[in-house]
Amino acid sequence: MSNIKQGFVAVHVGAGQHSTSLKEKYQKLCREACKVGVESLKSGGSVLDAVVKATVELEDSPMTNAGFGSNLTLNGTVECDASVMDGSSLQFGAVGAVSGIKNPILLAKRLCEQQSIKFPYGRIPPSFLVGNGAHIWAHEMGIQTLPPEQLISMRAQKIYKHYKRKVEDNSVEIQKCAKKRMDTVGAICVDDNGNIAAACSSGGIILKYPGRVGQAGVWGCGTWASNDTSHSIGTSTSGCGEHLVRTSLARTIAEAISEVSCPTTSLHRAMNADFIDSKFLNGLEQKLGGVIAIRYSSQEGLGDFLWSHSTNSMIIGYMNTSENAPVSYMSVLPSSEVGKKAVVEGVCFKMKGLEI
């Protein structure tokens, strides 16, 4: 067992309003993604490899709002955002409003890895590409591209037609449509040496304006990962992208839990003070967001996996390499508190000694 890399993988399929009839399927998907991430680690992959492979599993499911099955824009097309951050190098890669990419997270990973390559003549490698430029770069890098319509699932098409008709009939606001499906996906992985990485992928809000980029593509808003001296910190967010961008939620939460004795208390305080009560969200009736976070001490071999959301629900999964099976869970907030309060939950984990 000593030759196998130890690690902990956590995933989410969004903070939004999940159908209770699909709860078991969402939880099974989270468990499958965790297994993929853990197998990547056990096969010698890096933590960045692990979060990306776990996220690819989530993107490929028609149930999630990422990759295949993403929400459609106002024009009925798929435009995806995705980002990764490597805590060891602090490098970041992201794509925004990109069409025709089967797995946007693979493109974000390649951009992240390119940051450490020296380009000739002092050229600066891009860390964030959008739209057609991102699609062209993906083709040049050998990343799979598809006709954009092949990323449209039957479910996404049905949802699009339902809400497009309501908007055209002036019976519902687009903002209200957006709150129905915000199941962005993401993952965090840390190994026993404290190397950590985080990922986030999203198709955006329902009926978004073409060209809109949400938190999943913006630095410090969708993902954060940092190997600090005392703790390794990683976060991945979900919810209403505009709310998460205005509060830089991924970095805000990471900094809040980094150097304190109780990360759970700090996460609760940050979600309230820096999100629910943020001055940047003044005037909004509801503040809709969620986050998964890992804090790990390589010296102690101990870590905390936490999740918080102000939406109706959030579905998460996690797995330690020392375990035979992953765990998945659906967290629920009472309807009366949605957008006004945040629930915080979590578990502790141990890697040294192969115990949890």
Salt bridges, closest charged atoms under 4 A:
GLU32 OE2 - LYS35 NZ 3.55
ASP49 OD1 - LYS109 NZ 2.66
ASP60 OD1 - LYS102 NZ 3.08
GLU113 OE2 - LYS109 NZ 3.58
GLU168 OE2 - LYS164 NZ 3.61
ASP183 OD2 - ARG181 NE 3.53
GLU242 OE1 - ARG212 NH2 2.74
GLU255 OE2 - ARG251 NE 2.93
GLU337 OE2 - LYS341 NZ 3.93
